[in-house]
Structures are given as structure tokens and as C-alpha cells.
């Protein structure tokens, strides 16, 4: 009897320890540059937040709530923030990144997204920080990623035809990022090898505001704008197209006319940005640094990696090269042993014989 009681006690203690150890959730709120994307029609568009799970260990769960076209104002007005608030538990993180759409002035009867740096934009960010802390969460502020632009309107006066191609919003730095998805593929006009900053507008500096709020409120800050500025610069005028939704006609069946989009990332670009940001997150938030991971290949049926199947990932590995393949989710047959290739299988992935 004593033996049975001892076993039951041990089981209870094991269950207690297991239940008390929970995963830490990282919530992301923001716009299309970080958002979840619809992969059902084969689009290669991805937000960096969609790829971030593949940059952390399994005890960090990324719950991405960023949505296309939202600003710090509309994200709250549409009830999206409340859904996040309802899920935050003490010790969870909330990554806050806005700015791209806060630049857009209100359109009567259509959209209300505008927020001004130094006043309403700052106030919106401060409120997100305060409410996160009230729930026991840990806020982390990001500024917006940089757009890819190698055309400086100040260096060349445009005629009427070119003016029609560049909207007034783009000229003052507030490009309509959602409209970019409808731009057909064509060669671009370039007049500088230097990336042109687009987030400093006549209304103020949208990249500085999150930093200033973070400094005032003692919040960890990730300079995503600076990081992505240097990524675009490193890849150069032509190479940086590989990061974005630059698609030639017929390249992707669901986008038959192609696309020239200098704001939104493709699979490759989103992974590059997510990995760089993960390192910066580790520096800004020391408690997360030990959880940062980098993998050569990430497999995910949900589109959170650079391959949908293990077979595709293995085929991409150069002969004789050592590689680490992370399998995030999905159901796959057990991969054949390959010399130098190691696999990390997460709990959402199922491997069959």
C-alpha cells in the first residue's frame, strides 16, 4: 500500500512540475511587413513575424497578430488589440511595431489610420506599453522596417508622366504599401546607389518616435529600421529585389502579371529579416537571448519556413555540406539519413515511418 501511495505521489509531483512549466508566448502586433499571409494560392509573400518562430527554441511560442494595412490607431479601433489583451499572461512578451500605415492620412469614409509622431503616434504606443504591463506582460518596441527605394526625387525633377507613376504620398514618404500589391512588374527608375529613407515625412519622424517612447518608459527597443536599412544596402540595388515581392509575369501562377513591390517580403526576404531581428531581440531582451536559434533550413506546412516539405529541404542542401534542418510543423515520412544533416523536430511536427 505504501509502495502504491509513493508511486501516486511521484506521479502527482511530476504532473505538478509539468503543469507549472509553461511556454512563454511572444505576441506580435503590427502591420503587413510582419503579418501572417494567405499561402493557399501559392503566394510567396511572407511577413517577418510569420518566420520568427523558426528563430527561437520551442519554449518560446510566437503568436503573430500583425495584420495588413493596420496602424497603431486602427489596430485598436478594429478590436484586434483586445484579442491580444485577452491572451496575455504574466511573463509573456508583446512586440509592438507600427509606423508604415500611421503615415497615411485619413480618407473620409474609407480609412482612419493616421497618427502623428510626437503626439498621437507616441500616445498610441505608450498606451500599448501601459496596458501590456498592466497584464503582467513585457512590452518591446520596434520601429518600422525600411522600404526598398533607390530613387531620390530631390536629385531629379520629374515630368508629368513620371509624376503619375509616383503618388504624392510616395513623394512625401508615405507610400501606400497595400496598393503596391497591384503594381505590375516592370523595370524601376534608379538614380542613386544609396537607400532613400521614406519614414521621415512632413508630419515627423516615424522611426524616432518608438525609440523616444521606449527611452521615456524604459522599454526594450529594437531598431528594425536601421537593421533593414543595412540589409537592403548590403544586397544593393539589384540584389535587394530578391528580398521583396518582385515577380516576373508568369513566375507565380496566382500573380500572372507579376509584381513590383518594394515594401513586402518574399519567403527569402522574410527569413533574412527575421533572423537579423532575432539577434537584435536577444541583445535588447537578455532573457530571450538564450532562446535565439539559427537554422540552415526550416520546414513548415504552414509556410513559416523556406520549404514546405523535408524532401524539398534535403534536395536544396549542397552535396557534402553539413546542415541543420528545423521541422516546425506538418506530417512527414521519416527522412533518410544523410551524412552531415541533422534534424530538429518540433512538437507540432509528426514523423511517420
C-alpha positions in Angstrom: 0.0 0.0 0.0 2.8 2.4 0.9 4.5 1.5 -2.4 1.4 2.4 -4.3 1.0 5.6 -2.4 4.6 6.5 -3.2 4.0 5.9 -6.9 0.9 8.0 -6.9 2.7 10.8 -5.1 5.5 10.7 -7.6 3.1 10.9 -10.5 1.2 13.8 -8.9 4.5 15.7 -8.3 5.5 15.1 -11.9 2.2 16.4 -13.2 2.5 19.4 -10.9 6.0 20.2 -12.2 4.9 19.7 -15.8 1.8 22.0 -15.4 3.8 24.7 -13.7 6.3 24.9 -16.5 4.7 26.7 -19.3 5.9 28.1 -22.6 6.5 31.8 -22.9 4.4 33.5 -25.6 5.7 36.3 -27.8 2.8 38.3 -29.3 3.4 40.5 -32.3 1.2 43.4 -33.2 1.9 45.5 -36.3 1.3 45.8 -40.0 1.8 43.9 -43.3 5.6 43.8 -43.0 5.2 41.4 -40.1 1.8 39.9 -40.7 0.5 36.4 -41.4 -0.1 35.8 -45.1 -2.5 33.6 -47.1 -0.5 30.8 -48.6 -3.5 28.9 -50.1 -2.9 30.2 -53.6 0.9 29.7 -53.6 1.9 33.3 -53.0 5.4 33.6 -51.7 4.7 36.8 -49.7 5.6 36.5 -46.0 5.8 38.8 -43.0 8.9 38.7 -40.8 6.7 37.8 -37.9 5.4 34.7 -39.7 9.0 33.5 -39.9 10.1 34.4 -36.3 9.1 31.0 -34.7 11.9 29.4 -36.7 14.4 31.7 -34.9 13.6 30.6 -31.4 13.7 27.5 -29.3 10.5 25.5 -28.7 9.8 27.0 -25.3 9.1 30.3 -27.0 5.8 30.4 -28.8 5.3 33.2 -31.4 1.7 34.3 -31.7 1.6 36.7 -34.6 -1.4 39.1 -34.6 0.1 41.7 -37.0 -2.3 42.5 -39.9 -2.1 44.0 -43.3 -2.8 47.8 -43.5 -3.1 48.4 -39.8 -1.7 51.4 -37.9 -1.3 51.9 -34.1 -4.7 53.6 -34.3 -6.7 51.2 -36.5 -5.3 48.1 -34.8 -7.0 49.1 -31.6 -10.1 50.6 -33.2 -10.9 47.3 -35.0 -10.7 45.3 -31.8 -7.5 43.5 -32.8 -5.7 44.6 -29.7 -8.4 43.4 -27.4 -7.9 39.9 -28.7 -4.3 40.0 -27.8 -5.0 41.5 -24.4 -7.4 38.7 -23.6 -4.5 36.2 -24.1 -1.6 37.9 -22.3 -0.3 36.2 -19.2 2.4 37.4 -16.8 5.8 36.9 -18.3 4.6 37.0 -21.9 6.1 39.4 -24.4 4.4 41.9 -26.7 6.4 43.1 -29.7 4.9 46.4 -30.9 5.8 47.6 -34.4 3.8 50.4 -36.2 4.6 53.3 -38.4 4.1 52.2 -42.0 0.4 53.0 -42.0 0.4 55.7 -39.3 1.9 57.9 -42.1 -1.3 57.6 -44.2 -3.7 60.5 -43.8 -7.3 59.6 -43.2 -9.6 59.1 -46.2 -13.2 60.2 -45.4 -15.5 57.2 -45.4 -12.7 54.7 -46.1 -9.9 54.6 -43.6 -8.8 56.2 -40.3 -5.2 55.3 -39.7 -3.2 58.5 -39.3 -1.2 59.2 -36.2 1.4 61.9 -35.8 4.8 61.5 -34.3 5.3 63.5 -31.1 1.6 63.4 -30.3 -1.0 60.8 -31.2 1.5 58.2 -32.5 3.5 58.4 -29.3 0.4 58.3 -27.2 -0.8 55.2 -29.0 2.5 53.4 -28.4 2.5 54.5 -24.8 -0.9 53.1 -24.3 0.1 49.7 -25.7 3.1 49.6 -23.4 1.0 50.6 -20.3 -1.8 48.0 -21.0 0.8 45.3 -21.6 2.4 46.0 -18.3 -1.0 46.0 -16.5 -1.5 42.4 -17.7 2.0 41.4 -16.4 3.4 41.3 -19.9 6.7 42.7 -21.1 6.5 45.2 -24.0 9.2 45.5 -26.6 9.1 48.4 -29.1 10.2 48.2 -32.7 10.3 51.0 -35.3 9.1 50.2 -38.8 11.3 48.4 -41.3 12.7 50.3 -44.2 11.2 50.3 -47.7 13.4 49.5 -50.7 13.8 52.8 -52.6 16.8 53.8 -54.7 15.2 56.8 -56.3 15.7 60.2 -54.8 13.1 62.7 -56.1 15.3 65.5 -55.0 18.0 64.5 -57.4 15.8 64.8 -60.5 12.7 66.8 -61.3 10.0 64.6 -62.7 7.8 65.4 -65.7 4.0 64.8 -65.7 4.3 61.2 -66.8 6.7 60.2 -64.1 4.7 62.2 -61.5 1.7 60.0 -62.3 3.8 56.9 -61.5 4.9 58.3 -58.2 2.0 59.2 -56.0 2.0 62.4 -53.9 2.1 60.1 -50.8 5.2 58.4 -52.0 6.9 61.7 -52.7 6.5 62.9 -49.1 7.5 59.4 -47.8 4.1 57.9 -47.1 3.8 55.2 -49.8 0.5 53.2 -50.0 2.0 49.9 -49.1 -1.2 47.9 -49.8 -1.6 49.4 -53.2 1.9 48.2 -54.1 0.5 44.7 -54.5 -1.3 45.8 -57.6 1.7 47.2 -59.4 2.7 45.1 -62.4 6.3 44.0 -62.9 8.5 46.5 -64.8 11.9 47.9 -64.6 12.3 50.6 -61.9 13.8 54.0 -62.1 17.0 54.3 -60.1 19.1 57.4 -59.7 21.2 56.6 -56.5 23.1 53.7 -55.1 22.0 54.8 -51.6 18.8 53.6 -50.0 16.4 56.6 -49.6 14.7 56.9 -46.2 10.9 57.0 -46.5 9.6 57.2 -43.0 10.6 60.8 -42.3 7.6 62.8 -43.6 6.3 66.3 -43.3 4.4 65.1 -40.2 7.5 63.9 -38.4 10.0 61.0 -38.0 8.2 57.7 -37.6 11.4 55.8 -36.9 12.4 58.0 -34.0 9.1 58.1 -32.2 9.2 54.4 -31.0 12.8 54.9 -29.7 11.8 58.0 -27.8 8.8 56.3 -26.2 11.0 53.3 -25.3 13.5 55.6 -23.7 10.9 57.5 -21.7 9.1 54.4 -20.4 12.2 52.2 -20.0 11.1 49.7 -22.6 13.4 47.4 -24.6 13.8 48.8 -28.2 14.8 47.1 -31.4 15.9 49.4 -34.2 14.3 47.4 -37.0 14.6 50.4 -39.4 18.3 50.6 -39.1 18.7 46.8 -39.3 16.6 46.5 -42.5 18.3 49.7 -44.0 21.6 47.9 -43.8 20.2 44.6 -45.1 18.8 46.5 -48.2 22.1 48.3 -48.6 24.2 45.1 -48.3 22.2 43.5 -51.1 22.4 46.5 -53.3 20.1 47.9 -56.0 19.6 44.7 -57.9 20.3 42.1 -55.1 17.7 43.7 -52.8 14.9 42.8 -55.2 15.4 39.2 -54.1 14.2 40.1 -50.7 10.9 41.5 -51.9 7.8 40.6 -54.0 9.5 41.3 -57.3 7.9 38.7 -59.6 8.1 38.5 -63.3 5.0 37.7 -65.4 4.2 34.0 -65.1 6.7 33.4 -62.3 3.9 32.7 -59.8 0.6 31.3 -61.1 -1.6 33.3 -58.7 0.1 36.5 -59.8 0.1 36.1 -63.6 1.0 39.7 -64.4 3.9 39.8 -62.0 4.6 42.4 -59.3 7.0 45.1 -58.3 6.6 45.6 -54.6 9.4 47.3 -52.6 7.7 47.0 -49.2 6.6 43.4 -48.7 8.9 40.5 -48.3 9.0 37.1 -50.0 10.0 33.9 -48.3 13.7 34.5 -48.6 13.5 38.2 -47.5 11.2 37.5 -44.5 13.7 34.8 -43.3 16.7 37.1 -43.7 14.9 39.9 -41.8 13.5 37.6 -39.1 16.9 36.1 -38.3 18.6 39.6 -38.1 15.8 40.8 -35.9 16.1 37.7 -33.6 19.7 38.6 -32.9 18.7 42.2 -32.1 15.9 41.0 -29.9 18.4 38.9 -28.0 20.5 41.9 -27.3 17.6 44.1 -26.3 16.0 41.5 -24.1 18.7 39.4 -22.4 16.2 36.9 -21.1 15.4 35.9 -24.7 18.9 35.7 -25.9 19.5 32.1 -24.8 16.4 31.1 -26.8 17.5 32.6 -30.1 18.3 29.9 -32.8 19.5 29.9 -36.3 18.9 27.0 -38.8 20.1 26.4 -42.3 16.7 25.3 -43.4 13.2 25.5 -41.9 10.3 23.2 -42.9 6.7 24.2 -42.3 3.5 23.1 -43.9 2.0 26.4 -42.6 4.5 28.5 -44.6 6.7 29.5 -41.7 9.9 28.2 -43.2 11.6 28.3 -46.6 10.3 24.8 -47.5 7.0 23.1 -47.2 8.4 19.5 -47.1 11.5 17.8 -45.7 12.2 16.3 -49.1 12.4 19.8 -50.6 14.8 21.0 -47.9 17.1 17.9 -48.3 17.2 18.4 -52.1 18.4 22.0 -51.5 21.3 21.0 -49.4 24.6 21.1 -51.5 26.3 17.7 -51.6 28.7 17.2 -48.8 27.5 20.2 -46.8 26.6 20.0 -43.2 23.2 21.5 -42.3 20.7 21.7 -39.6 17.1 21.3 -40.7 14.3 22.5 -38.3 10.9 20.8 -38.9 8.4 23.2 -37.3 5.1 21.6 -38.2 3.4 19.2 -40.6 3.2 15.4 -41.1 6.1 13.8 -43.0 7.7 10.4 -43.5 10.9 9.7 -41.6 13.7 11.3 -43.7 16.5 9.2 -45.0 19.8 9.5 -43.1 22.1 12.0 -44.8 25.7 12.4 -43.7 26.2 15.8 -42.1 22.5 16.6 -42.0 20.9 17.0 -38.6 17.2 17.4 -37.9 15.4 19.1 -35.1 11.7 18.0 -34.9 9.3 20.3 -33.0 6.2 19.1 -31.2 3.8 20.3 -33.9 5.6 18.1 -36.4 4.6 14.4 -36.9 7.1 11.9 -38.4 5.8 8.6 -39.7 7.6 5.5 -40.8 
